[in-house]
């Protein structure tokens, strides 16, 4: 071959090689940093369509059921008080029973008040000529307030995390008397990843609830907080946030409109602190709310995160409830004196209490009736301008026969009262195949009636194709989003957790991750770990629905998510 020809041939090969390498480099860098799931997100709709085509899907004509238009009966949904453990038993007949928030009446670092109460009961303190003692029941502040407000069970005394619950109990008509403003010091705060903290300081000059709400409203900060109906920190954050928009009236139009704008950019509201922390660990959040006592006792938060206090202090006030006899009033006074001794306050400090003593409450006293109204505002505005579309996925396999299916039906019939009327609801059932019992529709009175009818018609029998049913729910929600692009999709799976037919979790996990639809699971006599593995994909909650508190648990879940 002539030299000139060889030269052109070699040049051509080099050009082709360079082109291939450049093309490969562009392809490589365009996918750099993407997970396998993210890379295949463009094909998610095709994959969903393929999965859906493999499933036997039936569609029933909805039949209306009889709906109950009476208001929600919170007291009836509350389980027997024995559901909540007594961590310190009274040792005498001359005693008082105290509801105590969980961060101080449990065990370990959360057991300060329980340990101190045990010492009190050993101290042979005499009241009215008889030895006195206390009984401590471990119960979350919001739940305890419900028992007291709705007269399901009223103890002698109540020590919530903060004074907001005491004000709400007082506003409900229950006689309350403040025995002690403080048993041990604590502070709520926003825990923020250090780089994001520095970025907010750089732009806004400081970090506080005002600058955080501004950053969230401007879509510059992703934060989660907890249910203000159940969580002390969540309630505190709600009223503090409302106050940043109008400090003179947290329920004014200005405050509500500001909150709605802010809330439209909040990506995550957790049912529990544990659920919220798990979401934060996944990297999905820039910050979240937490009490200081929990913060200092959590090793993986001490480095890389900054704690910024807000709102009213969480100093565990102690309230006497109702018309107590003189001996019980005196026992409470003696108990308050006992636990505030230096010896026990030092023990409290060792368990994370009595830190940040210089912090003063940012909020003035808030009337209890305003707090209840603030909760209602939150319920109405928490989804901003994004209505929710939810599909309930109900397990009617043979393993659900008997008590599990009956509990499922009862809990949905009673729990549906908590569903917001601005949302859209659908329902599917599954055994070996999947049935669309109710297509997604606005949850007006007609849809509510058909939802009740669909639930009442559920009957158990056959295999368990859980993930086939989830595929159908995903398809329904994608179709709904195509018609109403602004909706926020959610799936609720109610099951015993067993799967023996159809697709597997491994088949569809990437699809669930890609669509980012949270799947909340409710287990009936269930394999809870199997259900948790589904919920954990997109940081949703999993509930173990036992016989006596499933309606209350579902009510709390629907309050937060619906």
Buried (B, 14 or more C-beta within 10 A) or exposed (E): EEEEEEEEEEEEEEEEEEEEEEEEEEEEEEEEEEEEBEEBBEEBBEBBEEBBEEBEBEEBEBBBBEBEEEEBEBEEBBBEBEEBEBBBEBBBEBBBBBBBBBBBBBEEBBBBBBBBBBBBBEEEBEBEEEBBBBBBBBBBBBBBBBBBBBEBBBBBBBBBBBBBBBBBBBBBEBEBBEBBEBBBBBBBBBBBBEEBBEBBBEEBEEBBBBBBBBBBBEEBBBBBBBBBBBBBBBBBBBBBBBBBBBEEBBBEEEBBEBBBBBBBBBBBBBBBBEBBBBBBEEEBBBBBBBBBBBBBBBEEBEEEBBBBBBBBBBBBBBBBBBEBEEBBBBBBBBBBEBBBEEEBBEBBBEBBBBBBEEBEBBBEEBEBEBBBEBBEBBBEBBBBEEBBBBBBBBBBBBBBEEEBBBBBBBBBBBBBBBBBEEBBBBBBBBBBBBBBBBBBBBBEEEBBBBBBBBBEBBEBEBBBBBBBBBBBBBBBBBEBBEEBEEBBBBBBBBBBBBBEBBBEBEBBBBBBBBBEBBBBBBBBBBBBEBBBBBBBBBBBBBBBBBEBBBBBBBBBBBBBBB
